[in-house]
Amino acid sequence: MTLSAAPRISCEVIETRVDTARIFNIQRYSLNDGYGIRTVVFFKGCPHRCPWCANPESISPKIDTVRRESKCLHCATCQQDAEECPSGAWEHIGRDVTLASLEREVLKDEVFFRASGGGVTLSGGEVLMQAGFATRFLLRLKQWGIRTAIETAGDTSPHRLLPLAQACDEVLFDLKIMDSETARRVLNINQPRVLENFRLLVNEGIHAIPRLPLIPGFTLNEDNVAQILDFLAPLPVNEVHLLPFHQYGEPKYSLLGSEWAMAGIKAPEPEEIAPIRAMVERAGYRVVVGG
């Protein structure tokens, strides 16, 4: 099944609903999206176009309907209806949740948060597209004493970003392509605004952790990393996360009827990551690989 291209959207989309949100997955027992054991809520919708995106189902803010050939019974008369499909071959990607229902879902894992020092991470897509709901949701979790984090590219107006960042314990902040023209052309990202927003968070005393996706052909090079380190040098940051490219998202592109721009690109070997890690450590940062 071929889906139409997602519209060119922005984090400045005006939210008409702050008591409901659209998500596409809740991942439990995650160890790579913040400290301790995490439950990660993936929000639907993203204004960016990263060629290496591992969650292509997150890009469109709409609820998608897809068909899984492996589950299909090839019924004589197919209704192409996720609700009527007897095998689950047709399914929806995306669902709407309320503040109360999402709170109930994540609190099922409270015992793991308490035992491990973990908590809830909001990811995507880009959570900033539903910043009003996300902020209210994090404030509800704070009342329970649950640690929270967001994962973001930080490309929005400060008045949308700051309240959300202030409502959580950590901001996992991606720094991707540093060249402004290339970032806009390849990723649809306003890199100068991203950098200003990172400075803002740090200067406001918010625990913002820079994360560097290491993508062959795009960011896995010493020049890009050197520019990031120069940017970080005057800021009170002591930890950097390195996120090596992987191919985990490749099957999703076929499911969505899309081409995987990174097909055939291998995940970097440890010896390719080692010089970048050494470079960041020499600059005085604690390095976490995987984030």
Number of C-alpha atoms within 10 A of each C-alpha: 12 10 12 10 9 14 12 12 16 18 22 15 11 11 13 9 11 16 14 19 21 19 25 21 17 16 13 15 15 17 15 14 22 26 20 20 22 29 28 27 21 23 28 30 30 25 24 23 18 16 14 22 22 19 16 24 24 25 23 20 21 15 18 16 16 20 18 15 11 8 12 15 13 10 10 6 6 12 11 14 16 16 11 12 16 13 15 16 19 22 18 16 16 22 15 14 14 16 17 12 11 17 15 11 12 19 17 10 17 18 11 18 21 15 10 12 14 25 30 30 28 27 23 26 28 26 28 32 26 25 23 22 21 25 22 17 22 26 17 16 19 15 8 10 13 20 22 24 27 28 24 20 24 27 27 19 14 17 8 19 22 18 15 24 22 18 22 24 20 20 27 26 22 22 22 25 25 20 12 13 14 15 20 15 11 14 18 18 25 19 23 13 16 22 18 13 21 25 17 16 18 15 13 12 10 18 20 25 22 23 25 24 21 24 22 17 9 16 19 21 16 12 11 18 22 16 14 19 17 11 13 18 14 9 12 13 16 14 16 25 22 20 18 21 22 17 16 10 16 20 11 16 17 14 18 19 13 16 12 19 13 18 10 8 14 12 14 15 10 9 8 15 17 11 13 18 20 13 15 21 14 10 15 15 18 14 17 13 14 15 20
